[in-house]
Amino acid sequence: RTGVVWFSSPLSLLQLKNKFMKKLPRDAEASNVLVGEVDFLESPFIAFVRLQQAVMLGALTEVPVPTRFLFILLGPKGKAKSYHEIGRAIATLMSDEAKDRQDLIAGIDEFLDEVIVLPPGEWDPAIRIEPPKSLPSSDKRKNMYSGGENLQMNGDTPHDGGHGGGGHGDCEELQRTGRFCGGLIKDIRRKAPFFASDFLDALNIQSLSAILFIYLATVTNAITFGGLLGDATENMQGVLESFLGTAVTGAIFCLFAGQPLTILSSTGPVLVFERLLFNFSKDNDFDYLEFRLWIGLWSAFQCLILVATDASFLVKYFTRFTEEGFSSLISFIFIYDAFKKMIKLADHYPINSHFKVDYITHYSCACEPLDPGSPSSVTLSLLALQYNSTIAWSSLTAKECLKYGGQLVGNNCHYVPDITLMSFILFFGTYTCSMALKKFKTSRYFPTTARKLISDFAIILSILIFCGIDALVGVDTPKLIVPSEFKPTSPERGWFIPPFGGNPWWVYLAAAIPALLVTILIFMDQQITAVIVNRKEHKLKKGAGYHLDLFWVAILMIVCSFMGLPWYVAATVISIAHIDSLKMETETSAPGEQPKFLGVREQRVTGIIVFILTGVSVFMAPILKFIPMPVLYGVFLYMGVASLNGVQFMDRLKLLLMPLKHQPDFIYLRHVPLRRVHLFTFLQVVCLALLWILKSTVAAIIFPVMILALVAVRKAMDYLFSQHDLSFLDDVIPEKDKKKKEDEKKKKKKK
């Protein structure tokens, strides 16, 4: 009777106010394990109960959570410790995820296999054993009972896309339909149901931080590229064209594209092509903008043919070897350009190493009047009579002294602040602060909500902090310069480029030849970035749209060609930064448990607003002019470094400098000999170095073709490495993977 009253007692106030409830996921259920000693039993009594409907059992549980399982162990006195250990074992077992009978049995088997028995005489029970940093996956058990085909000899499975391999052979979006525009139609049908949710899912404070961060990165990139483009084309395209093109193409792409998380921008190979095209047009007396218009039209037409024929299915041959080679190169370019801009700034503002501080006068710089006969002295006398007072020269600041016609006396008056030194402080300070605040989410200070908010706004907070420091110190560091007038950079052109009249008729047809190179450039840049954005480890749930993305890139290329704007394609580093700023993690986790990655906030709003703000930046020039350029270069450095995090290539590079005993427990190190891992890394480094050298020369125009050559290099690796090794270090080529599966099916049939 007493037990019944206890179970049915109402929830206590302490239960309802328990803060531990915030750590539990919604719809959580409890398993109660009860053990104890009684004097009316001669042998142990065990009961294991599963309730058909989970019910509240009053104050039995610490928190008001319905109970699904009950385990009761009662036994005679004298064996309390044994009962307690049995209860602990059952509680550990019940903490596992089991959805059916097979899962439960497999869980018990696995638990017994992984239990380590410590001899009582060699272990002090008072010593606490640290729990593992990460729990083993339950996939092994599921494969064991579902006849999994991927089990290795020691029970481990080859990693999937989330652990290193990024194979795309089984990707639905990259299956060739064989029909005219079949892939494009499937992309539209796949993305249309999510169009409304793409706006509703953006209603989160995290979206605001992403907008501000990506906006500043996009504006800086537009200004930098526009300036370089203006130098390359004698201002036929400049900063304003870069701003307008970025705003128009980016907003339309994010509104209608298949993957709105992708950010469009101009790239280095495009700039090289524009420079060569302008010089060629100038040498042959061609109208540059008209010639460029026809190249853009032919290239867009070729891209539309690729869309209509489902040519994007070739993306499945881009294995992780190609993806990481391309993305690492772009990341290194971002890092290199950030330091290059700072070094160029140091050349423009050299460090004043010859200045000697006047210690005798204690850093003095006095203001004194000029000779009585000078005109300035007469002006000062009139000013003094006006205020009926005598002005104290020594109390005037340097600016006031010069304003009233005085003179500055002292060696320190000629001191020039070291702008370069202050700029490097802002540069490294912004980068370091951004990295530290981004990791603040896992610190021990402040509540979870505050830590998450600080982490989400890490880059914006860093920019505000160092803009404030720059304003307080007062050193005249270089600031962001935004165009303040809406008109073409060159007075010789308008906003519409006429297609006829400037060049001979045969030029319109000949433009198809250089357009082929532009098409390869656009296709490779766009699709490799799309592959990186759509990686399995990002856990995107709304699907990709490779054909639809390329379709809109082609349409926008036509618009930009007619308006004389730069051509735009997916930007790898900024797109990765966009995804990182929108990553979601579990808000509820048990004490000591690390938050789990849930996926990315897939929506269209952040990209659309970023590009709208970019377009209206012309009218925000009075505000943006207070942002120091070194701060934005620090953001670029952060983006470049952050995009390298989690890249398997970087992990393997670190292994080259790491003693064997300190190497992390990567899955590929268990199955592939270390010398083979180093050989794979060495080949990747050689390819990266060759691409870097090529990018730095005049031959940079064929850079996209060399990226395509990485696919051929990876194909050749099939003769150097076994398929077993490649399944862990990279991906299996689709044909090889398909053949392997077919061979396994034949073996099963024979059995």
C-alpha positions in Angstrom: 0.0 0.0 0.0 2.8 2.4 0.9 4.4 1.8 -2.5 1.2 2.6 -4.4 0.8 5.9 -2.5 4.4 6.8 -3.3 4.0 6.1 -7.0 0.8 8.1 -7.4 1.9 11.1 -5.3 1.7 14.4 -7.2 4.7 16.2 -8.7 6.7 18.1 -6.2 7.7 21.8 -6.6 11.3 20.8 -6.6 10.7 18.5 -9.6 9.0 21.3 -11.6 11.7 23.8 -10.9 14.6 21.4 -11.6 16.9 23.1 -14.1 18.0 19.8 -15.4 14.9 19.7 -17.5 16.4 22.3 -19.9 19.1 19.7 -20.7 16.7 17.0 -21.8 15.4 16.8 -25.3 11.7 17.1 -26.0 9.6 13.8 -25.6 12.3 12.2 -23.4 11.3 9.1 -21.4 12.8 7.7 -18.3 14.0 4.2 -17.3 13.8 3.6 -13.5 16.3 1.2 -12.0 15.5 0.3 -8.4 17.7 -2.0 -6.3 17.6 -2.8 -2.6 17.9 -5.2 0.3 14.9 -6.7 2.2 14.7 -9.1 5.1 11.7 -11.2 3.8 13.5 -12.7 0.8 15.9 -15.7 0.7 17.0 -15.3 -2.9 17.1 -12.3 -5.3 13.9 -11.2 -7.1 14.2 -9.5 -10.5 11.5 -7.8 -12.5 11.9 -6.0 -15.8 8.8 -4.1 -17.0 8.1 -2.3 -20.3 5.0 -0.1 -20.1 2.8 0.0 -23.3 2.2 3.8 -22.6 4.8 5.9 -20.8 3.3 7.3 -17.5 4.2 9.8 -14.9 5.2 8.0 -11.6 5.0 11.1 -9.3 8.1 11.8 -7.3 9.9 8.5 -8.4 12.0 10.4 -11.0 14.2 13.3 -10.2 12.6 15.3 -13.1 8.9 15.2 -14.3 9.5 12.8 -17.2 7.2 9.8 -18.0 8.6 6.4 -17.3 8.7 3.7 -20.0 10.9 1.0 -18.4 11.2 -0.3 -14.8 13.9 -2.6 -13.5 13.5 -3.8 -9.9 16.0 -6.0 -8.1 15.4 -7.0 -4.5 17.4 -9.5 -2.5 18.4 -10.7 0.9 20.7 -8.5 3.0 24.5 -8.7 2.8 24.9 -8.3 -1.0 24.1 -4.6 -1.4 27.3 -3.9 -3.4 26.5 -6.6 -5.9 23.0 -5.4 -6.3 24.3 -1.9 -6.8 26.7 -3.0 -9.6 24.0 -4.9 -11.4 21.8 -1.8 -11.2 24.6 0.3 -12.7 25.1 -2.2 -15.5 21.4 -2.2 -16.3 21.3 1.7 -16.2 24.3 1.9 -18.6 22.5 -0.6 -20.9 19.3 1.4 -20.8 21.1 4.6 -21.8 21.7 3.1 -25.2 19.4 3.7 -28.2 17.4 0.6 -28.8 14.4 0.7 -31.1 13.5 -3.0 -31.3 14.3 -6.5 -29.9 17.3 -6.9 -32.2 18.8 -3.6 -31.1 18.4 -4.6 -27.4 20.1 -8.0 -27.9 22.8 -6.4 -29.9 23.3 -3.8 -27.3 23.7 -6.4 -24.6 26.2 -8.3 -26.7 28.2 -5.2 -27.5 28.2 -4.1 -23.9 29.5 -7.4 -22.7 32.2 -7.4 -25.4 33.5 -3.9 -24.5 33.4 -4.4 -20.7 36.9 -4.3 -19.2 37.4 -6.3 -16.1 39.8 -4.6 -13.7 41.4 -7.0 -11.1 40.4 -5.8 -7.6 44.0 -6.1 -6.3 45.4 -3.9 -9.0 42.9 -1.1 -9.0 41.9 1.4 -6.3 38.1 1.8 -6.4 38.5 5.4 -5.0 40.3 6.5 -8.2 37.9 8.0 -10.8 38.2 6.6 -14.3 37.8 9.4 -16.9 34.9 8.7 -19.4 35.8 8.5 -23.1 35.7 11.8 -25.1 33.5 10.2 -27.8 31.1 7.3 -27.6 31.4 4.5 -30.3 28.8 4.7 -33.0 25.9 2.3 -33.1 26.2 1.9 -36.8 28.4 -1.1 -36.4 25.8 -3.0 -34.4 23.1 -2.1 -37.0 25.3 -3.4 -39.8 25.9 -6.5 -37.8 22.3 -7.4 -37.6 21.2 -6.1 -41.0 23.8 -8.0 -42.9 26.0 -5.0 -43.5 28.4 -5.3 -46.4 31.0 -2.8 -45.3 32.3 -4.5 -42.1 36.1 -4.8 -42.0 37.9 -7.6 -40.3 38.2 -5.8 -36.9 34.6 -4.6 -37.1 35.2 -1.0 -38.1 33.4 0.4 -41.1 34.9 2.6 -43.8 34.0 6.2 -43.2 31.2 7.7 -45.1 30.9 11.3 -46.4 30.7 12.6 -42.9 34.0 11.2 -41.8 36.2 12.0 -44.7 34.9 10.5 -47.9 32.6 12.6 -50.0 31.6 10.2 -52.7 28.7 11.4 -54.9 28.1 8.3 -57.0 24.9 7.5 -55.1 23.7 11.2 -54.9 20.2 11.5 -56.3 20.9 15.0 -57.7 23.7 13.8 -59.9 21.9 10.9 -61.5 21.7 11.4 -65.3 18.1 11.3 -66.5 18.8 11.0 -70.3 16.0 13.4 -71.0 16.2 17.0 -72.3 16.5 19.3 -69.2 15.6 16.2 -67.1 18.0 17.2 -64.3 16.8 20.8 -64.2 13.2 19.7 -64.0 14.0 17.3 -61.1 15.9 20.1 -59.3 12.9 22.4 -59.6 10.5 19.7 -58.3 12.8 18.9 -55.5 13.3 22.5 -54.3 9.8 23.9 -54.9 8.2 22.3 -51.8 10.8 24.0 -49.6 10.5 27.5 -51.0 8.2 28.8 -48.3 10.2 27.2 -45.5 13.3 28.8 -46.9 12.0 32.1 -45.6 10.4 30.9 -42.4 13.5 29.0 -41.3 15.5 32.2 -41.3 13.6 33.6 -38.3 16.4 33.2 -35.8 18.9 35.6 -34.2 21.7 33.5 -35.8 20.6 34.7 -39.2 21.3 38.3 -38.2 24.9 37.5 -37.2 25.4 35.6 -40.5 24.0 38.6 -42.5 26.4 41.1 -40.9 29.4 38.8 -41.2 28.9 37.8 -44.8 27.9 41.4 -45.8 31.2 42.9 -44.6 33.1 40.0 -46.3 31.2 40.6 -49.6 31.7 44.4 -49.5 35.4 44.0 -48.9 35.7 41.5 -51.7 33.7 43.7 -54.1 35.9 46.7 -53.4 39.1 44.7 -53.8 38.1 43.0 -57.0 36.6 46.2 -58.4 39.8 48.1 -57.8 41.9 45.4 -59.5 39.4 45.1 -62.4 39.5 48.9 -62.8 43.3 48.8 -63.1 43.2 45.9 -65.6 40.5 47.5 -67.9 41.4 51.2 -67.6 38.2 51.7 -65.6 35.9 50.2 -68.2 34.8 48.1 -65.2 35.4 49.4 -61.7 34.3 49.4 -58.1 30.8 50.6 -58.8 30.3 47.9 -61.5 31.6 45.4 -59.0 29.1 46.5 -56.3 26.1 46.6 -58.7 27.0 43.2 -60.3 27.5 41.6 -56.9 24.1 42.9 -55.6 22.0 42.0 -58.7 23.5 38.5 -59.4 23.7 37.5 -55.7 20.2 38.5 -54.8 18.6 36.8 -57.8 20.7 33.7 -57.3 19.8 33.4 -53.6 16.1 33.9 -54.4 15.8 31.3 -57.2 18.8 29.0 -57.1 18.9 25.3 -56.0 21.4 25.9 -53.2 20.9 29.4 -51.7 23.7 28.9 -49.2 26.2 29.4 -52.0 27.5 33.0 -52.3 28.4 34.3 -55.7 31.5 36.4 -56.3 34.2 37.2 -58.9 37.3 35.0 -58.9 40.9 35.3 -59.7 40.8 33.4 -63.0 38.0 35.7 -64.2 40.2 38.7 -63.4 43.1 37.2 -65.4 40.8 36.6 -68.4 39.4 40.1 -68.2 43.0 41.6 -68.3 44.0 39.4 -71.3 40.8 40.2 -73.1 41.2 43.9 -72.6 44.8 43.9 -73.8 43.9 41.8 -76.8 41.0 44.1 -77.7 43.2 47.2 -77.3 46.0 45.8 -79.5 43.5 44.8 -82.3 41.3 47.9 -82.1 38.2 45.9 -80.9 35.5 47.4 -78.8 36.3 45.7 -75.6 32.8 45.7 -74.0 31.1 44.6 -77.2 33.6 41.7 -77.7 33.1 40.8 -74.0 29.3 40.8 -74.5 29.5 38.2 -77.3 31.9 36.0 -75.3 29.5 36.2 -72.4 26.5 35.3 -74.6 28.3 32.3 -76.2 29.5 31.1 -72.8 26.0 31.4 -71.3 24.7 29.4 -74.3 27.3 26.7 -73.7 26.4 26.5 -70.0 22.7 26.2 -70.9 23.6 23.3 -73.2 25.4 21.6 -70.2 22.3 22.1 -68.2 20.0 20.7 -70.8 22.2 17.6 -71.2 22.6 16.9 -67.5 26.3 17.5 -67.8 26.5 18.2 -64.0 26.4 14.4 -63.5 30.2 14.6 -64.1 30.5 16.2 -60.7 30.4 12.7 -59.2 33.9 12.2 -60.5 35.1 15.0 -58.2 36.3 13.0 -55.2 37.5 14.4 -52.0 41.0 14.6 -53.5 39.8 17.1 -56.1 37.5 19.0 -53.6 40.2 19.4 -51.0 42.9 20.4 -53.5 40.6 23.1 -54.9 39.2 24.4 -51.6 42.6 24.3 -49.8 44.2 26.3 -52.7 41.4 29.0 -52.5 41.8 29.1 -48.7 45.6 29.6 -49.0 45.0 32.3 -51.6 42.7 34.1 -49.1 45.4 33.8 -46.4 48.1 34.9 -48.7 46.1 37.9 -50.1 45.4 39.1 -46.5 49.1 39.2 -45.7 50.0 40.6 -49.1 47.6 43.5 -48.6 49.1 44.2 -45.2 52.6 44.2 -46.5 51.6 46.5 -49.4 50.1 48.8 -46.7 53.5 48.7 -44.9 55.1 49.9 -48.1 52.6 52.7 -48.4 53.0 53.8 -44.8 56.6 52.9 -43.9 57.6 52.5 -40.3 59.2 55.6 -38.9 62.4 53.9 -37.6 64.5 57.1 -37.7 62.5 59.0 -35.1 64.3 59.6 -31.8 62.2 60.5 -28.7 63.3 63.6 -26.9 63.7 62.3 -23.3 65.1 65.6 -22.0 62.0 67.6 -22.6 59.8 64.7 -21.6 58.0 64.3 -24.9 57.2 68.0 -25.0 55.8 69.9 -28.0 55.0 73.5 -27.1 52.9 76.1 -28.9 54.4 79.5 -29.2 53.3 82.7 -30.9 54.9 83.9 -34.1 56.9 87.2 -34.3 54.8 90.3 -33.3 55.1 91.7 -36.8 53.6 88.7 -38.6 50.0 88.9 -40.0 49.0 85.9 -37.9 49.9 87.9 -34.7 47.6 90.7 -35.7 44.7 88.2 -36.3 45.4 86.7 -32.9 45.3 90.1 -31.2 41.9 90.8 -32.7 40.7 87.4 -31.5 42.0 88.1 -28.0 40.2 91.4 -27.9 37.0 89.8 -29.0 37.0 87.5 -26.0 38.4 90.1 -23.6 41.1 87.6 -22.6 44.6 86.7 -23.3 45.0 83.2 -24.9 47.5 81.0 -23.2 49.6 79.5 -26.0 50.8 76.6 -23.9 47.3 75.4 -23.4 46.4 75.1 -27.1 46.4 71.8 -28.9 48.5 71.3 -32.0 45.6 71.8 -34.3 44.4 75.0 -32.4 48.0 76.3 -32.4 48.3 76.1 -36.2 44.7 77.4 -36.6 45.5 80.6 -34.7 48.8 81.1 -36.5 51.1 79.8 -33.8 54.2 77.6 -34.2 55.0 74.2 -32.7 58.4 74.0 -31.0 60.1 70.7 -30.0 61.5 67.6 -31.7 58.4 65.6 -30.8 56.2 67.9 -32.8 57.4 66.2 -36.0 56.5 62.7 -34.7 54.4 60.7 -37.3 52.4 57.8 -35.7 53.4 54.4 -37.1 50.2 53.6 -39.1 51.7 50.2 -40.2 52.2 49.1 -36.6 48.7 50.1 -35.6 47.3 48.4 -38.7 49.0 45.1 -37.9 47.6 45.3 -34.3 44.1 45.7 -35.7 44.8 42.9 -38.3 46.0 40.3 -35.9 43.7 41.5 -33.1 40.6 41.0 -35.2 41.7 37.5 -36.3 42.7 36.4 -32.8 39.5 37.9 -31.2 37.3 36.2 -33.8 38.9 32.8 -33.2 38.6 33.2 -29.4 35.0 34.4 -29.4 34.0 31.6 -31.9 35.3 29.0 -29.4 33.6 30.8 -26.5 30.6 28.5 -27.0 32.5 25.6 -25.3 33.9 27.7 -22.4 32.8 27.5 -18.8 31.7 31.1 -18.3 28.2 32.5 -18.6 24.9 30.6 -19.3 24.5 28.5 -22.4 22.4 31.1 -24.2 24.9 33.9 -23.6 27.8 31.7 -24.8 26.0 30.7 -27.9 25.0 34.4 -28.7 28.6 35.5 -28.3 29.8 32.7 -30.5 27.3 33.5 -33.2 28.2 37.2 -33.2 32.0 36.5 -32.8 33.1 38.2 -36.0 30.8 41.2 -35.7 31.8 41.7 -32.0 35.5 41.5 -33.1 35.0 44.1 -35.8 33.1 46.4 -33.4 35.8 46.0 -30.7 38.7 46.9 -33.0 36.8 49.7 -34.8 36.4 51.2 -31.3 40.0 50.7 -30.5 41.0 52.4 -33.8 38.7 55.3 -33.0 40.0 55.7 -29.4 43.7 55.6 -30.4 43.1 58.1 -33.2 45.8 56.9 -35.6 44.9 57.6 -39.2 44.7 54.0 -40.5 43.4 53.4 -44.0 39.6 53.2 -44.0 37.0 51.4 -46.2 36.3 53.5 -49.3 32.9 53.0 -50.9 31.6 54.8 -54.1 29.2 57.6 -53.2 27.8 58.2 -56.7 25.7 55.8 -58.8 27.2 56.1 -62.3 29.6 54.1 -64.5 33.3 54.3 -63.5 34.2 55.3 -67.1 32.3 58.3 -68.7 32.8 56.6 -72.1 30.2 53.8 -71.4 26.6 53.5 -70.1 24.6 50.8 -68.3 23.7 49.0 -71.6 26.2 47.6 -74.0 24.9 47.6 -77.7 25.6 44.2 -79.3 26.4 45.5 -82.8 28.3 48.3 -84.5 31.7 48.3 -82.7 33.4 45.3 -84.2 33.5 43.4 -87.5 30.8 40.8 -88.0 33.2 37.8 -87.9 34.2 38.8 -84.3 30.7 37.8 -83.1 31.3 34.2 -84.3 35.0 34.1 -83.3 34.0 35.0 -79.7 32.7 31.4 -79.3 36.3 30.1 -79.1 37.4 32.1 -76.0 33.9 31.5 -74.6 34.7 27.8 -74.4 37.5 28.6 -71.9 35.2 30.8 -69.9 32.6 28.0 -69.9 35.1 25.5 -68.4 36.1 28.2 -65.9 32.5 28.8 -64.8 31.6 25.1 -64.7 34.6 24.0 -62.6 34.4 26.9 -60.2 30.6 26.6 -59.7 30.3 22.9 -59.4 33.3 22.2 -57.2 32.1 24.8 -54.8 28.6 23.3 -55.0 30.0 19.9 -54.2 31.9 21.3 -51.1 28.7 23.2 -49.9 26.6 20.0 -50.4 28.9 17.7 -48.5 27.3 15.0 -46.4 28.9 16.2 -43.2 26.9 19.4 -43.5 23.7 17.4 -43.0 21.6 19.4 -45.5 18.0 18.2 -45.6 16.5 20.1 -48.5 18.7 18.7 -51.2 21.0 20.2 -53.8 20.3 21.7 -57.2 23.4 21.5 -59.4 21.6 21.9 -62.7 19.4 24.7 -61.4 22.4 26.6 -60.0 24.3 26.4 -63.3 21.1 27.5 -65.1 20.9 30.7 -63.1 24.6 31.4 -63.4 24.2 31.3 -67.2 21.1 33.6 -67.1 22.9 36.1 -64.8 25.9 35.9 -67.1 23.8 37.2 -70.0 22.5 40.1 -67.8 26.0 41.0 -66.7 27.3 40.9 -70.2 24.6 43.3 -71.5 25.2 45.7 -68.6 28.9 45.6 -68.7 29.2 44.1 -65.2 31.8 41.5 -64.0 30.9 37.8 -64.4 30.1 35.9 -61.1 30.4 32.4 -60.0 30.3 30.5 -56.6 32.9 31.7 -54.2 34.4 28.8 -52.2 35.7 30.5 -49.0 32.8 32.9 -48.5 30.3 30.1 -49.1 32.0 27.9 -46.5 32.0 30.9 -44.1 28.3 31.3 -44.8 27.6 27.7 -43.9 29.8 27.9 -40.7 27.9 30.9 -39.6 24.6 29.0 -39.9 25.5 25.7 -38.2 23.1 24.4 -35.6 23.8 22.4 -32.5 21.7 20.8 -29.8 20.6 23.2 -27.1 19.9 20.4 -24.7 22.7 18.2 -23.5 23.5 16.4 -20.3 26.1 17.9 -18.0 29.6 17.3 -19.5 28.2 16.2 -22.8 29.4 18.1 -25.9 26.6 19.6 -28.1 25.9 17.6 -31.2 25.9 19.1 -34.7 22.4 19.1 -36.1 22.9 20.6 -39.5 22.8 24.0 -41.2 20.0 26.5 -41.1 18.9 26.2 -44.8 17.2 29.3 -46.0 17.4 32.1 -48.6 16.9 35.2 -46.5 20.5 35.8 -45.3 21.9 35.7 -48.8 19.2 38.0 -50.3 19.6 40.6 -47.5 23.4 40.5 -47.8 23.3 41.3 -51.5 20.6 44.0 -51.0 22.8 45.7 -48.4 25.7 45.4 -50.8 23.6 47.3 -53.4 22.6 50.1 -51.1 26.2 50.4 -49.7 26.7 53.3 -52.0 24.3 55.3 -49.8 25.9 54.0 -46.6 29.3 55.4 -47.4 29.3 57.9 -44.5 29.0 55.0 -42.0 31.2 52.4 -43.7 34.1 54.9 -44.0 34.8 54.4 -40.3 35.8 50.8 -40.7 39.6 50.3 -41.0 40.8 48.1 -43.8 43.2 46.1 -41.6 40.2 44.9 -39.6 38.5 43.6 -42.7 41.8 42.0 -43.8 41.8 40.2 -40.4 38.3 38.9 -41.2 39.7 37.6 -44.5 42.5 35.8 -42.6 39.9 34.3 -40.3 37.8 33.1 -43.2 40.8 31.5 -44.9 41.9 29.7 -41.7 38.4 28.7 -40.7 37.7 27.1 -44.1 40.7 24.8 -43.5 39.3 23.4 -40.2 38.2 19.8 -40.5 39.8 19.3 -43.9 41.3 15.8 -43.9 44.2 17.1 -46.0 45.3 19.5 -43.2 45.0 16.7 -40.6 47.3 14.5 -42.8 49.8 17.4 -43.2 50.0 17.7 -39.4 50.8 13.9 -39.2 54.1 14.6 -41.1 55.3 16.6 -38.0 53.8 14.4 -35.3 55.5 11.5 -33.5 53.7 8.2 -33.8 52.6 8.1 -30.1 51.0 11.5 -30.3 49.0 10.9 -33.5 45.2 11.1 -33.2 43.1 8.0 -33.6 41.9 8.7 -37.2 40.0 5.9 -38.8 42.3 5.8 -41.8 45.3 5.3 -39.6 43.8 2.0 -38.4 43.5 0.6 -41.9 46.1 2.2 -44.1 49.9 2.0 -43.4 51.4 5.3 -42.3 53.8 5.4 -45.2 50.9 5.1 -47.7 49.1 7.9 -45.9 52.2 10.1 -46.2 52.6 9.2 -49.9 49.0 10.2 -50.6 49.6 13.5 -48.8 52.8 14.2 -50.7 51.1 13.7 -54.0 48.3 16.1 -52.9 50.9 18.7 -51.9 52.7 18.4 -55.2 49.5 19.0 -57.1 48.7 22.0 -54.9 52.1 23.5 -55.4 51.8 23.1 -59.2 48.4 24.8 -59.2 49.8 27.7 -57.1 52.7 28.2 -59.5 50.3 28.1 -62.4 48.0 30.6 -60.7 50.9 33.0 -60.2 51.9 33.1 -63.9 50.4 34.4 -67.1 49.1 30.9 -67.7 46.6 31.4 -64.9 43.9 31.6 -67.6 44.0 27.8 -68.0 43.7 27.3 -64.3 40.2 25.7 -64.5 41.6 23.2 -67.0 44.3 22.2 -64.5 41.7 21.8 -61.8 40.1 19.4 -64.3 43.4 17.6 -64.5 43.2 16.8 -60.8 40.4 14.3 -61.7 42.8 12.6 -64.1 45.5 12.5 -61.4 43.0 10.9 -59.0 42.1 8.4 -61.7 45.8 7.5 -62.0 46.0 6.9 -58.3 43.9 3.7 -58.8 47.1 2.1 -60.1 49.2 3.3 -57.2 46.8 2.7 -54.3 44.5 -0.2 -53.5 40.7 0.4 -53.5 40.8 -0.5 -49.8 43.3 2.4 -49.1 41.4 4.8 -51.2 38.1 4.1 -49.5 39.6 5.5 -46.3 41.9 8.2 -47.7 39.5 9.5 -50.4 36.5 8.1 -52.3 36.1 5.2 -54.7 35.5 6.2 -58.3 31.8 5.5 -59.1 32.6 2.8 -61.7 34.9 1.0 -59.3 32.3 1.3 -56.5 29.6 0.0 -58.8 31.7 -2.9 -60.0 32.6 -3.8 -56.3 28.9 -3.9 -55.4 28.1 -6.0 -58.4 30.8 -8.5 -57.5 29.5 -8.7 -53.9 25.9 -9.4 -55.2 27.3 -12.2 -57.4 29.0 -13.8 -54.4 25.8 -13.7 -52.4 23.9 -15.4 -55.2 26.4 -18.2 -55.4 26.1 -18.7 -51.7 
